[in-house]
Amino acid sequence: MSTTPRAKRTRPTVEIPAGFPSPFRLVGTEFFQAMLGVSPSSFARYLAAGALPAADVKVGRLSRWKETTVSRVLENGVSVLERGAA
């Protein structure tokens, strides 16, 4: 009985735009998640816990962040809250 190897799960890759970070461009959750290297559920959990900044622009359910905000998070890191501290 032979077993087939499982395909590795990979995170979505993102192409970093020229001139990153630009204070005039906005990016969505997919870009932010890919830059942080986290899953959608982890991203939502960090956002709800306040470990990530709120969206710079929000229209209905559509959230967008300035590239400079994403860059600042990448430089400073995500302030992950301890379990039970929230």
Sequence and secondary structure as in RCSB ss.txt:
>XXXX:A:sequence
MSTTPRAKRTRPTVEIPAGFPSPFRLVGTEFFQAMLGVSPSSFARYLAAGALPAADVKVGRLSRWKETTVSRVLE
NGVSVLERGAA
>XXXX:A:secstr
                 TT S TT EE HHHHHHHHT  HHHHHHHHHHTSS   SEEETTEEEEEHHHHHHHHH
H      TT  
